[in-house]
Amino acid sequence: MPSYAYRCRECGDTFEMNRPMAESSAPAACPAGHGDTVKLLTTFGTVTRGGGGASPAPAPAGGGCCGGGCCG
């Protein structure tokens, strides 16, 4: 179940709630009982690493309209 972050406009507290995606835009009450909350925009990022210490493969040269000279 996804976790959503909220901030209370009355006390400034930030909190998270686990709820189904279908309820993601439903109002959320502050843990202190306040009702004036706003859903925060959260991001999720991942980091991947190449195996074996090898350098990443270089990007292919040429080809396509942005590098192959087909625009004109």
C-alpha positions as CSV (number, residue, x, y, z in Angstrom):
1,M,0.0,0.0,0.0
2,P,1.5,3.4,-0.9
3,S,2.5,6.0,1.7
4,Y,1.5,9.6,1.2
5,A,2.9,12.6,3.0
6,Y,0.8,15.4,4.4
7,R,1.4,18.7,6.2
8,C,-1.0,20.3,8.7
9,R,-1.6,24.0,7.9
10,E,-2.6,24.7,11.5
11,C,0.3,23.2,13.5
12,G,2.9,22.7,10.7
13,D,3.3,19.0,11.5
14,T,4.2,16.7,8.6
15,F,3.0,13.1,8.7
16,E,2.5,10.0,6.5
17,M,-0.4,7.8,5.9
18,N,-0.6,4.4,4.2
19,R,-3.7,4.2,2.1
20,P,-4.9,2.7,-1.2
21,M,-4.3,4.7,-4.4
22,A,-8.1,5.1,-4.8
23,E,-8.1,7.2,-1.6
24,S,-4.9,9.2,-2.3
25,S,-6.8,12.5,-2.8
26,A,-9.2,12.0,0.1
27,P,-8.8,14.5,3.1
28,A,-6.4,13.4,5.8
29,A,-6.7,14.6,9.4
30,C,-3.6,15.7,11.3
31,P,-2.6,13.3,14.1
32,A,-3.3,16.3,16.5
33,G,-6.9,16.3,15.2
34,H,-6.7,19.3,12.9
35,G,-8.5,19.0,9.6
36,D,-6.7,21.6,7.4
37,T,-4.0,19.5,5.8
38,V,-2.4,19.5,2.4
39,K,-0.9,16.5,0.5
40,L,2.8,16.9,-0.2
41,L,4.4,16.1,-3.5
42,T,6.9,13.3,-2.8
43,T,9.5,11.8,-5.1
44,F,11.0,8.4,-5.3
45,G,14.4,7.8,-6.8
46,T,16.6,4.9,-7.2
47,V,20.3,4.5,-7.8
48,T,21.7,1.6,-9.8
49,R,25.3,0.7,-10.1
50,G,27.0,-1.2,-12.9
51,G,28.5,-4.5,-11.9
52,G,32.2,-5.4,-11.8
53,G,33.6,-1.9,-11.7
54,A,33.3,-1.5,-15.4
55,S,32.6,1.9,-16.9
56,P,29.1,2.4,-18.5
57,A,28.9,1.8,-22.2
58,P,29.2,4.9,-24.3
59,A,26.1,6.3,-26.0
60,P,25.8,5.2,-29.6
61,A,27.0,7.9,-32.1
62,G,24.9,9.1,-35.0
63,G,21.6,7.7,-36.1
64,G,18.2,9.3,-35.6
65,C,17.3,12.8,-36.5
66,C,19.2,14.4,-33.6
67,G,22.6,13.1,-34.5
68,G,22.5,11.6,-38.0
69,G,22.0,14.7,-40.0
70,C,18.6,13.8,-41.5
71,C,17.1,17.1,-40.7
72,G,17.7,19.8,-43.0
